Amino acid sequence: MAGGNGERLRDMIRSRLGEDIPKQYCALMGTRSMLEHTIRRACGLVSGERILSVVGPGHRRFLDRLGPPPLPGRIIESAGQKGTAVGVFFALSYVLAEDPDAMVFVFPSDHFIYPEDRYVAELRALRAGLEKEREDRVVLLAARADRPETDYGWIEVDRRHREPLPGLFRVSRFIEKPRPPAATKLHRSGAFWNTMIVLARARTLWALGIKYLPEWMLRFGRFAGILKGIREGRAAPELERKAVKHLFEHVDSADFSRDLLQRTAPNLLAQPMEGVLWCDWGRPERVSETVARFRGGAPLPAL
């Protein structure tokens, strides 16, 4: 997921680079961009050709700045800024045209994660466990909170009910960007931060969209049908560009956390990460805090 314009980091990036570039194409720590780091982690889980990257309108020009080798997998360009839910289901439309039973990871591209090897190992073990399950599951990766953050989504879990798979908890409530008093209460109670890193089968996420956003999903259903027709040779390939443009012109904006996850909390599971530092680099102060943390005490990681 690399479709945003990074408005909140615009001044920081302009001061460092002298120009406006969406944050996911910038190396804010180390030598790789945030998008490159995200794809590198994904390559620890799947082969490169199974990676699908969603970029914003006009963002293809920034990919040339990343240098060789080219990014693995397929790059699809959206036709508008319509929110994270649109980005997720836009990508899922392509997945469903190929394999509705596919196990899908959703990765935002503006996260700092360290150490990456441990993070990838946790996700690999989680996927292996879910593939053995008969039930369809939607799992959110959770981070242990170290402060009462008001800019994150929070996850409350039912600690009395343990799932058969180790480390998984049933979600009892999802709270998106609480006010300070509520955030303080959540922090004290041991609630977790939502990373918006998701693991589920493609068909399971699609079914949740139909259940909670039925009218909205009609447009995605038609779009996915066009993509399948192109793949099967029943529609001309040039129809894809027109279908993307039409979709983004007519679908309403929606937020994946607020408009879907909050409404479907009883259907969700959460797995807290262990021994992994996670930070959403959506604000300049978080970037500065992370850099200072490594340079002030721990050694700077090899990135």
Summary of the structure (lengths in Angstrom):
residues: 303
radius of gyration: 19.1
end to end distance: 20.6
largest distance: 59.7
contacts: 918
relative contact order: 0.17
helix: 47%
strand: 20%
